[in-house]
C-alpha cells in the first residue's frame, strides 16, 4: 500500500533545535486485535513537547508523537472485530494495560504497572497512518467534527479527570493555573456544572479567552485570586506555581496537578499550604471510562475547543509555537490529504 509520511523524534532536545524529523515510513500493519487507521487529524499536546524535548525519557527510539488521533479504520488485524472498515475512531494517550495487576483489578487501569502510551511507547498520530489496539480506541459521536474531537482525546480527558480529582463542591470556586488546551475545555465543563472560575495565566491571549468563557476573575500566573478557592487545577508544568495555588485554597480545598511532567516543587509550608486539610493530588493518565464519559458529555454541554490548525508538514512549527505560548486554545494537525512539502 506504499509508504506514509510521519514525524519522528530523532534526538530529544530543546524544541527550538528541531529534534523532530519528517520521514517516509512503511505503512504500519495491524497485529492481533489491532486496527490500522488513516489519520485525519491529530491534536498537538504539551506531552508531545515533553517527549520531543526529553523531559519524558525515551521509551521507543524514533517514536512518532501524537495521541489525540482521529482516523478511519482501513485494515483489521487478526481477531479484530469491534470496528468495521471505514469507521471513524479516536485514539488517546492510554494505549494498553495488562488487565492483571492489582491496579487493573481494582478498576484503576490508569495506574497499571505495565501500561503503554500512544506517542511514547507506540507510534502516534503525527503520521498519515497508525495502528491501535481496538480495545483502546473510541467511537466518536456523530456531529462532533474531527477538529473538535481531537483535543477532547487528551486535553479534554485529562482535564475532566483532574476536575473529578479536585472533589469540587457544587457551585464551588475553581482555580485554573495555566489556560491552554486542557484548561479551556475543563473551564467549559466546570462552568456548565455551576462552578465559579478563577484563572491565573501569563498569556494575554489566554487571559482574554478565559474572560470570553465566563471566568469571574483573571490574573497573572502567580497572582492571588480575590476569594479563597474550593479547588484548583495546575495545568502549567511549573512546580513553582504549586505554592501560590495551595495558598489560594480555602480550608479543605484540593489542588490537582494535571500534567505528566512538572518541574521541581519548592518547599511547602505546612501552616500556609497544607494545614486545615488542604490536599495536593496528582493525575496519572486516564481510564477508558474517563474517555467514554467525556466524549458523551462534551457535546451535550456544548463544549467547543478553540482550535488553531496546522498542516502535517508543520508539526514541528506547532510544537515550537506551543512551547512559546503562541497557541491559544488547542493546536491540531490536519493530516488527511497530501499537501506540497515546503
N, C-alpha and C positions, 0 to 999 in steps of 0.2 A: 504493500500500500504506500510505499515511499517514505521519505523522511519527514520529520516535523521540526519546526524551529522552536528553540527553547533558550531561556536564560539559565545559566548555572553559576553557582558560587565558585569562582576559580581559586582565589586566595583571600580568605576572610581578612578584612581590614577596614579602615575608615572609608565610608561610602564615597567621600569626595575623591578617593583614589580609584574608584570604579572597580570594585572587586568582582563584579558580575561580568560574564562573557556570553555573547549571543552566538549560538552554535546551531548546527544541524545535527539531529539525532535520529536514530532508528525509532520508528513508531513503537511505543511500548505495547506488549501483548499481555492480555489478562491471563492470570493464573486461576487456580481453583477458587471458585467463589468470588471472583473479581469481575468487574466490568470495565471496558475501555470507553473513554469519553473523548469526544471532540470538544475542546474547551471553547465556550462562547465568551465569557468574561471571567476575570479573576480580580478580587479585591486586593489592595495593597495594604498590608498590616504592619504595625510597628514591630511585630515579632519577626517579619521578614527582614527588617533592618537589623535586628539583633543577630539573626543568622548570618546575614551578609557581613556584618562587622566583626563577628566572632565573639560577641557577648555571650551567645549560646554556643558552646563548644561543638566542633564538627561531629556529627553523628554519621553522615554519609558524604564522603568526598564528592565534590562537584554536584551537590544536590540542586535540584530545581526548586526554587522557593514558591510560595503561594499556597494558601489554604482557605481561601474564600472563593471557591470554584463553582461556576455554573456551566454545565455542559450537557450534551446529548449523548445518550448511550449509542455506541457504534459497533460494539462486539461484546459477546458474553463468553466468559471463561467457563471451563468445565464445572458443572453443578450450579452455575449461577442461574437463578430463576425468579428473583424478586422483581426485576425490571425487564422491559422489552426494548428492542432496538427502536431508537428514536425518542425514548422517554427523556424528559428534561429533569436533571437531578442536581443537587448541591453537595459539595464536599467541604468539610470543615477541618479544624485542627486535629481532632482526635481521629487517628487512622485505624487503630486496632487496640484491643485489650485481650488479656489472656482468658478472662472469664472464670478463672480458677482461684486466684489469690484471695486473701482474706478481705481485701477491699472490694473486689468484684462481687464476692459472695454477699457482701453487705449492701450492695447496690450503689457503691461509691466507685464506679469504674474510672472516674477522673483521677483517682489515686492509684490506679493499677500499677503493680510493681514491674510489669513488662509492657506497658503501653508504648505504642509508636505514634508518631505525629507527622501529619502531612506537611511537606515542605521542609522537613528536618530529618526524619528517618526515611521517608518515602518521597519520591519526586512529586512536586506540586503543580500548580496551575499557571506558572509563567511559561507556558508552552502551548502548542497547538493541540496536543493530546496528552492524556494522562490515564492512569488506572486507579481504581478504588475498590476496596473490599465492599461488596454490595451491602453488607450489614451496617456499614458506617456512612452510607450515602442517604440523603434526604430527598423525599418527594417534595417538590416546590409547589406552593399554592398557585392555582390559576389566577391570572390577573396581577401577579407580582412580577414586574419586569426583571430581566436579567440584571440590570444595573442596580435595581433596588434590592434584589435578593442577595447579591454578593456581599455587601457589608454586614448583612444580618448573620452571615455564616461564621463569623468570629467576633467582630466588633460588637454585634448585637448579642450573640450568645453569651460572651464573657461578661459584657455589661449587665445583662439580665441576671446571670449567676451572682455577680458581685452585689447587685441590688438585693437579691434574696439573702445573701450573706450578712447584710447590714441589719437585718431584722427591723427595718424602718417601720415605725408605727403608722397607722392610718392618719393621713393628713400631716405627717411629720415634716420637719425641716431637714432637707437633704443637701449636703455639700458635695460638690464635684470639683476635684482638683485636677486641672487639665481638661481641655474641651475639644478633643479630636473626634475621630470616627466613632469610637465606642461611647464616649461620654454624650455626644449629641443624640445618639439613638437612645441611650439609657435615660436621658433627660425627658424625652418624649413619653417613654413608658411610665416613668415616675410621675410626671405631670398628669397623665391620663388616670393614674391611680390616686390622685389627690394630693401629691406631695408639693411642698413649697421648695423651690430650688434656689440654692446659693452657689454661684460658680466663681471659682478662682482660677485664672489662667493668664498667661503673659501675652498672648497674641491678641492684637486689636481686632482682627477679623473674627477670631473665635469669640471674643467678648461680644461683638455685635450679633453673631449668630445666637449666642446664649440669650441675649435680650429678645431677639425675634422669637425664640422658642419659649418665652414666658418666664425667664428667671426673675425672681424677686430682687435679687442683688447680684451684681457682677463686680469683681475686683481683680487685683493683681494676684500673681501665683501664690504668694505667701501672705496676702492681706487677711486680716481678721474679719470675719463676717459680723454684721451688726447684731446678730442674735445667736444664742447657743444652738448648736446643731444636734438633732436627734441621731443622725447617722451621716457618714461621709464615705466617698469612694475616691481613692487616689488612682488616677489613670496615668499621670505623668510618671516616667520611670526615674524619679528623682527622690532619693531617700531623704534628703534634707526636708522635703515637704511633709514627712510624717509628723514632725514636731508641731508645726502650726495647725495641721489638720487634727491631731489629737487634742491640742489645746483648745480648739474651737468646739469640741464636743460637750454637750450637756452631760449631766450625771447619767450613767447607764448607756451612753452613746457608743456606737461601734464604728470603727474605721475599717473598711475592706480595701486591701491593696489588689488591684485588678491585673497588674502586669505580670508577665512571666519573668521579667528581669527588672531589678531595682538596684540603683546604686546604694552604697552602704548607708545605713540609718544611723544618725548621730545618737549619742547617749540620751536616753529618755529620763525625765524626772518623774519619779513615782508620784510625788504630790501633785505635780502640774499636769501630767499626761495620762496616768493610769488610775490613780485613786478615784474613789466614788464610782467604781465598777465600770470605768471606760475600758473598752476592749479593742485590740488590734488583731485583725484576721487577714489571712491571705486567701487568694483564689488560685486553685490549681486546675487548669484545663476545664473541660465541661463534660457533662454526661450527655448521652444521646437524648435523654428525656428533656434536658435543658433546651436542646435544639428544637425538638418537636414542639415544646410549649411556646418557645419564642416565635417560631415560624407560623404557628397558628394565631398567636396573639397580636403580632405586629400589624398585619393588615387590618385586623378588626379594630385596633386602636387608632388606625390612621397614621402609623409611624412612617415618616418619609426621610430617607437619608439624603443629605446634601452631598452630591457626587461630583467629583472632578475626573473627567475621562482622559485616559492616555492610550495611545495605540501600543500594542505589544512591543513594538520596536523601541519604545521609550520607557521601558520598565525601569531601567537604571536612573533615568531622569526623575521618575516618580518617587523613587526611594530617596534621591538627593533632596527633592522638594519636601518630602515628609520630614527628613532629618532637620531641615532648616525652617520648619514651621510655615511652609509656603502652601500647604494644603489645608483648605477649610472644609471640614466635614470628612468625607472619605474619598480616597483615590481608588479608581477602578481601571484595570486594563481591559480594553476591548480587543479580544483575541480573534474571534471568528472572522474569516475573510482576510486574504493576504493584502498587505499594503506594501508599497515600494520601500525597501530598506534605505534609510538615509545614508 
